[in-house]
Amino acid sequence: MMTDRRPGRSFKTLTSSETSGEPNALIRRLEGLESLGTDAKAWLAGIEEAAFSVPARTDLIAEGDAPDGLVVILEGMACRFKLRPGGARQITAYLIPGDLCNLDLALRPRMDHAIATLSPCRVARLDFEALSHLSGDLDIVTRAMRRAALVDDAILREWLVNVGSRSAIRRIAHLFCELLMRFRAVGLARGDSYELPVSQLDLAETTGLSTVHVNRTLQELKRQGLIELRARSLMIRNLARLQTLGEFDAGYLSLGEPIA
């Protein structure tokens, strides 16, 4: 469970278009969905000026909060979750660098779920009003963000299938394949390996399994030579077999050529 349930601290808001060096994770994510021009990339690079660090296991947004800006993950890993009255948690999404935490919630009065860090993160908040006034060449940014939100919806549907109808080993195999493709899309995978700062309890709260069942399933995946887990990282040893086992088809992630 969370070790820090405090509400997220104040966020610095982006209102200018400062530029930085290498493309940040948000630029890499959106470039996979739309062809971004120079002005759009420069505007998105400005989020580095609004970024700051948040410790692991800390709430970024609490359920019931009134959203006052779009939260972007630049480094680290976070999650969406719901808490049941007794305190049990269901994780409904993993958020990796380049992910937008709450784009559509600009139209809602309150958050219907919470968002928390799983690892130390760098985040930034974009002002909703600033986004609504983007025009001309910069309007492509809001369109790309909308497409990213549609991909998030597709991921949620796939997770529903995972929890609702796949066996334990297929659930975890599918999740590991999905995360590899998402990390690759933002340049954060090393071959078939990536950082995975989640505990077995996190995986249990994601897949609807007990921690004992998660442990047994991970051991079986290791025994079959499909994965290798080390401290905070995952190596997929046989991607083709893991994809077959997890019934994984990456089409829902929209990782093809961006729309011109």
Buried (B, 14 or more C-beta within 10 A) or exposed (E): EBEEEEEBEEBEBBEEBEEBEEBBBBBBBBBBBBEBBEBBBBBBBBBBBBBBEBEBBBBBBBBEBEBEBBBBBBBBBBBBBEBEEEEEBBBBBBBBBBBBBBBBBBEEEEBEBBBBBBBBBBBBBBBBEBBEEBEEEBEBBBBBBBBBEEBBEEBEEBBEEBBEEBEBBBBBBBBBBBBBBBBBBBEBBEEBBBBBBBBBEBBBBBBBBEBEBBBBBBEBBEEBEBBEBEEEEBBBBBBEBBBEBBBBEBEBBBBEEBEE
